[in-house]
Amino acid sequence: MHSGLKILILFFIFSYAVFQGDAMGQDRRVERADQAFELKQYHEAIDLYQRAYDRMRRRDRDEATRLLFKQGLCYMYTNDYRRAEARFNMAIRRNYPDSIAILYYADALMKNEKFEEALEQYKKFAEKAPDDWRAQKGIESVKLALELQENPTLYDVEAIRVFNSRDDDLTPAFADHRASSLIFASGRDDAVGRDKDPWTGQKHTSFFISYQDRAGNWDRPVLLDEGPVNTEYNEGAPSMNSGATEMYFTRCQRSPDVDMGCRIYKTRREGNNWTEPREVPLTNDSTVTVGHPAISPDEMSLYFVSDKPGGHGGRDIWVVRRRGPGDEFGPAENLGPVINTPGNEMFPYVREDGTLFFASDGHPGMGGLDIFMSEPTPEGWGEPVNLGYPINSPSDDFGIVFKPNREQGFFTSNRSRIGSFDIYSFYLAPLEFSIQGTVRDDSTKQVIAGAAVQLVGSDGSLRQMQTNLEGNYRFDKNFVKENTRYELLVNKDGYFSARAQESTQNIERSRDFVVDFYLEPIPETPIELPEILYEFARWELQPQFKDSLNGLVQTMQDNPNIVIELASHTDSRGGHEYNDTLSQRRANSVVEYLIEQGINPARMEAKGYGKRIPRVIEKDMEREGFVFEAGAELTEQYINGLPSEEHQDVAHQLNRRTEFRVIRDDFEPGEEEDRPARDVEIMDDDRRRPPNQRE
């Protein structure tokens, strides 16, 4: 079996490929190309197939089409999906006989983020091969990829330049319990071996280590050693025990043109050196490959990947267990169909809480290998969850490792689109919120400097600031926290206060809230309250009209320094004494209601004006089909001049009103709260007037 770099990376991810038999009449170039392909020397086979195709395309169309397909596979195996897409497309257009080419074409389109085109090809493949599970999986993956890209997670992802070279750099693992040193595999020029991997054309991978300084910067990686761990073979997929004293890893050996398979080895750290690695006995079958070890935090379980019999297809994740750290591991157990699929599940990793992370191309994902997580349950393993974008991408993403108790770490991906694997960091940035805005005059729209802005949180926090010369305020992340409701209250002399609410509850992304305020200047003229109707010749406030006063209650609560006059007016019918008395009592009823709502009585004065102050229409208004023009004063003379009794009745209704105006804005708590109520009696002679002569 092949021992090249791709076993460390993809573990025969394309082992399900259908390879066509040799065509008749091949020349020497075709034989050499096919031989390189069978030996998985894909880097060399690409050039050989191209030469064979150039010679064959005019002589044998069917054979030339086969060569295009095989070259497409070579490009796919070496992660050049742009060229793979082109070759598969050409082979399909030339009527390549096996529908598998449509699947690979769809896979390449997926890798190149051409999702809609990929969906079309997966559907075509489903028509050709309705029983092939990969068709439906591809269709589901396209839909999922689009959804994940539209709804990215909160993780920040970045390629770490100091770790990465022009060659493959992959499968990181922390080398100490503080996560301040990192071991990873690389095929860079400094690797130990002299030979190149015929699969990729790069050197065989060796382990390198990088150290983090106190400032958090990572040093330039250096070889872990030049033996016994690093050899001329491919080394990769390291896994450290919790004490960072033992390392499990994969080693793939080969002799010329013969694969000797991959096995898992263990080595111990002794000071600055490593002991001679020993193979962990997991199989006696020379045809079986094992790799990608993951030792559990308690060191009682070792997870690994294998194509051994008894799996669910492709490469599966298995586990062996032991009773004590020094004991041998028991028989292998397959993790079962919840984790494993007909595809490939690889690169397991177990966090401190027992959560399993792994890479898969069998579960629906964004393309290639995606990273999934599954939590342990009493029944086994929970349904795998895709880690989402941007940790996952349309490319291959695998080999994740977390810093202890932190939502950050590293993983491997070839998303750079230049054919090599790189190490990426991921970091779950904390949620950060701010609330900012501008305070303006509602009439002039000019900014208001020096306005007091108060921020009150449901967690008991209280912050206050003043707007700057530009009328701006800002409460930053130091004051605005997660899962908290906030109320903002703005005050400025000469203006009514304003308030607003914002909440960071159930907000999953950092956000800057913008809350602008337009403060209403306190007018000198009275402000009409919403319509309040009374029973005929009565002054008690009816329950159905109390809600109309809630806005005034809020205004009084928001502006604790104002003192208001509550004025009640009647229409022009009836005598002064009666209307004065009635209006006074109606004004008193409003004050009494406000007192019931907790408003300090010292902040209110009730006054009945009777019929003495007719209403002046401020702007054109229509009431019950009748129009009253701006500037009209509803005097008795004006009303009597209206053309109909109905029109006059509406004018009388407009005169019957309750208003308030601010008479002071310097009230201080502690001022006299109890003021004597006016004792006014309704005159008997006026009460005896006919109804049409009263209000």
Secondary structure, DSSP 8 states (H G I E B T S, - for coil): ---SHHHHHTSSTTTT-------TT--HHHHHHHHHHHTT-HHHHHHHHHHHHHHHTTT-HHHHHHHHHHHHHHHHHTT-HHHHHHHHHHHHHTT-S-THHHHHHHHHHHHTT-HHHHHHHHHHHHHH-TT-HHHHHHHHHHHHHHHHHHS--SEEEEE-TTT--SS-EEEEEESSTTS-EEEEEE-STTSS--SB-TTTSSB--EEEEEEB-TTS-B---EES-SSSSS-SSEEEEEEE-TTSSEEEEEEEEEETTEEEEEEEEEEEEETTEE---EE------TT--EEEEEE-TTSSEEEEEE--TTSSSSSEEEEEE-SSTTS-----EE--TTT--SS-EEEEEE-TT--EEEEESSS--SSS-EEEEE-EETTEE---EE--TTTS-SS-EEEEEE-TTSSEEEEEE-TTSSS--EEEEEEE----EEEEEEEEETTT--B-TT-EEEEEETTS-EEEEE--TTSEEEE-TTT--TT-EEEEEEE-TTB--EEEEEE-TT--S-EEEE--EEE-B--SS-EE-S-----TT-----GGGGGGGHHHHHHHHH-TT-EEEEEEE--SSS-HHHHHHHHHHHHHHHHHHHHHTT--GGGEEEEEEETSS--B--S-EEETTEEE-TT-B--HHHHHTSSSHHHHHHHHHHHSEEEEEEEES---TTS------------HHHHTS-GGG--
